[in-house]
């Protein structure tokens, strides 16, 4: 059987089609013959199903640069796990952009409609643009050629924790707002701040900025409202500008991103609290009825600009930590809007 490397495609005849595509899902049928991606041909050489491509065995194909070593390792691993998969090339699969392989459910192949995973291959030292996450699995190949799979998906964030809070006064300190004699629902029902004692609640700057913008909190001489205002009546009174300015002094532009995400979570019925001890911006509670029956937080949220690029090591660390504390890692990517991307460990 003669296989010829033609640019980035390995050409084979109808015998290869019957032997490799029809029975095992390799390649793409073309005019009755078979086209293979070099990584597929290298795997067939590795298995001993073919002897060579233009005289090159697996070792020589890898050395030639015709086949990426990390792509080969991921392709082999998924084949070893019992999957058929197709290189994500234009004309070979639907919507190939942004991924390297389309993986089919076990027992199915390219002739079926179902897709199990869309896999993007990265090395340990490659940057991963945040925009590349969502609706794909990352296959990370580390320096010892071990593989880690991470599942990434866009998601919605919502809960049932919305609660009205009566107006409250606060005192703006260096990096927080202190509320003396606050109404009980502020902490006990809506879970804002932390108690200093029975007579005082401390608010973070992001909590205080949100409450002041909502017309609930008044600092520096602003007048509090009797209850939470509707979104159509939001304003910068009650010291909201002063609090936001203090927040920018403390952490720069990051404060505005965090405030936007905090507001989006609260508006969606989710309670965000600091995620500092977990290395995140927020931990979240979807269904708070009372701090006396709080339960565990569900998500860890990191706030990032939409053009952020991850190092795979940082992604793996975040996901491992979230899993270890029984939470799910979510990245809030902030641009004109907010995109929520969930990342979890995956075992194909």
N, C-alpha and C positions, 0 to 999 in steps of 0.2 A: 504494500500500500504506500503510495507516494504522497507525502505531505509537503507543501511548499509555502514558505513564508513570503507573503506579498504585502509589503508595507506593515500594517498592524493587524493583518488577517492571515490565518493559516488556511490554505485551500486544500480541500480533500474531495474525493469523488463519492459516487452514490453508495459504494460499499461502506465507506466511513459513516454516511448518513444512517444506513440501516443498523450498523453496529453500535454507533455511539449516540446518535440523536434519538432514534426510535426506541431504543431500549434503556438509555441512561440519561437522556436529556442534555447531552453536550452539544454546543454550537447552535447554528442557525441554518436552516435549509435554504439553499439558493439554487433555483433552476434544477432541482433534483439532486444536486450535490450538497456538500456541507462546507460551511465556513466555521472555523474555530477561532476564538480569541487565543492569543499566544499563551495566556495563563491556563486555558483549558488544555491546549496541546501539551504544555509542560507537565500538567497533572497526568495526562494519559501516558507520557513518557515515563514519569515517575512510577506509575503503576505497572509499567511494562506492557501496556496495551499497544503501544506503537514504539518503534525503535528510535526514530529520530525525526526531526523537522529540518529539511535541507542539511542533513548530516549532523545536526546538533542534538545532543541528548539534554536531559533536564539541567544538568550542571552548566552546560555550555549556553543553553537558552537564558538561564539566570545571569550568567556572566556577561552575556552579550548586551544586556539592557533591554532586550525585547520583552522581558517579563519582569515586573516589579517583585522583589523578594517578599515585601510585606503583603502584596496582593496574593502571591502564591501561598503564603502561610495561612491566610484567612480562607482562601478557596479550599485548600486541602483540609483544614479543620472542619469546615462546614460539610464537605463531602464525607469526611470520616464520621460525622454525627448523623449521617443518613439523609442529608438534604440534596436535592437537585437545585442548581442555581445558574443564573445567566449573567454574564457581564453586562452592565447597564450601558449599552451603546445605542446611539440613535438608530432607529429602525429595527432594533433587536427587542426592545422592551418599551412599554408605554411610559412616558414621562421619566426619562433616564437622568435628568439633571440632578446634580448634587449627591448622587450615590455611585458606588462602584459595582455592586451586585444586587440583583433581585433574587431572593430566596423563596422557594415554594414550600408549602406545607409538606411534611413527610408523606410519601406515597403519591405526590403530585409533581408535575413538571411544567415546562414551558407551553405545553399544549393545553393546559388547564387555565382557568381564569383567576384562581386564588393566589394570593401573595402572602407569605408569612412575615417576611422582613425585607426592608430596603436598607442595605448595609453600606455605610461609608467607612472606608479603611483609612486609619491614620496611624502614624508612628508615634512613639512616646514623646518625641520632641517636636512634633508638628503642632502648629497653631490650629485651633478649631474656631472659626468665626461663629459667633452666637447665631447669626442668621442662618447657619447651616443646620441648626438643631431643629427638631420637630419632625414627626413622621419619618423617622429613620432610626436605625441602630448604628451606633459607633462600634467598630471593631478596632480596639487599640492594641497594637503590637509593641511590647516593651523591648528593652535592650537585650533581654535574654530570650526573645522570641516567644514569650508567653502572651496569651491573648486574654483581654478583658472586654466583655461586651456590655455596652450601656444602651438602654432603650430610651429614646427621646420622643416626646409627644407634646403638642400644644394641648392646653386644657382650659376649662373655665374654673373660676374660683368663686364659690358661693356658700352661703350659710344662712342660719336663722337667728343670728345674734343681735340684730338691730334692737336698740332700746332708746327711748326718749330720756333725756336728762334735763332736769331743771337748771336754770341759770346759776352760775357759780363765779365767784371772784377768786383771782389768784395773784400771787406776787412773783414777778419775774426775777429769778436769781441768775447766777452765772450760766448754768447749763440745764436748768430745769425750772418748773413753775410750782410753787407751793400754795396749796389751797387749804385755808383754815376753815373749819366747820363746814365742809362740803355737804351737799345733799347725799343721802345714803345711796341712791341709785348710781351715782357717778362711779363708785368703785364696786359695790356689791352686785349690781345688776348689769351695768354696761362694761365693767372691768377696765375702767380707765385708771392708769397710774398705779402706785403702790402706797400703802398706808405708812405714814410716819408713826402715827399712833391712832387712837380712836377719834382724835379731833382734827387730823390733818392728812391730806393725800398729796403725794408728790407726782407731778406729771413730767414726762419727758418733753423736750422741745417739740418733737414731731406730734405727740398727742395734743399738746397745748395749741400748737398752730392750727391743727385740724379743728379743735373745739372752738377756738376764737373765730376761725373762718365761718364756722357753722352758726355763729352768734350765740353760743352757749357759754363761753368763757370770756370774762372781762379782766384785763390787766391794765396797769398804768392809767387808770382813770376811766376806762371804757365802761359802758353800762351793759350788764348781762341781760339777756332776754329771759322770759318766763319758761320757755321750753325750746326745744330744738327747732330751728327754722327749716322750712322746706328748701330744697336745692335751688329753687328759683329766686330765693331771697338772700343767698349767701353774699357776704360783703367782707371787707377787710377791717371792720371796726373791732372794738373790744381788745385792741392791741395785737391783732393778727400780724400786721406789718412788722411791728417791733419784735415779735417772737420769731417770725421768719428771718428777719435780718440777723437776729442773734444766732439762729441756726446756721445761716450761711457763714457767719464769723467763725463758728465752731468747726464746721466740716465742709465749707465751700459749696460747689454746685451739687455735690452728693446729697445735701439736705433737701433740695427741691425734688430730686428724683425720689428720695425716700418718702417725702411728704405726698407726692402724687400716688405712689403705690399704697401708702398707708390709707389715703382717702379712698382709693379704689376698693381696697379690702373692706373698710368700714361700710362703704356704700353698698357693697355686695353682701352685707350681713355677716361678715367674718371679723373676729376680734384679733388684731395683731398685737403681739407683745414683743419685747426685745428678744432677739435670737443670739445675743452676744456670747453666751456660754457655749453655743453650738457653732460659733464662727459664722453666723448668718445675720441678716438684718432683722428678720422677724421670725417668730414662731406663731402659729395661728390656731385659733379655736373657732370651729364652724357653728357650734350649737351651745352657746353659753346661756344658761338660765339664771345661774347664781354662782358666785365665786365659792360658795360652800359646797357645790357639787360640780366641780370644774372638769374633771377628767384630764386626759392627756391631750396636748396639742397634736395636730395632725400633720402640718406642713412646716418645713423650714424654707424661708424665702430669702433669696439674695437679690438685691436690686442692682442692675447693671445697665449701662447705656447699650442701645441696640447694636452699636458697632463694636462691642467688646469681642475680643478673641481669647478663648480659653487655652490654657495648657492642659493636655489630657491628664497630667498628674493632679492638677487642682480639681478637675471634674471628678476623677476617681476618689479623691479625698473627701469631697463634699458628699458624694453619694454614699460612700462607705460610712461616714459619720451619721448621716441621716438614717440609714438602715440600722445602724447599731443602737440608735435611740428610738426606734420604732416610728420613724417619721418619713415623709416623702420630700425629696429635694425639688424645689421649684425655683426657677430663675424668672424674675420679672424684668423683661427687656423693655426699656423705656425709650421711646422716640416720640413721634406725634401722638401715638397711643401706647398701650401697654400690652405686650404679648407674654403670656404665661407659658413657660416651657418646663415640663416635668421630666426629670432624668432619674432612671432607676437601673440597678444591676439587672442584667439579663443572662439567663442560661438557655441558649437555643436548644 
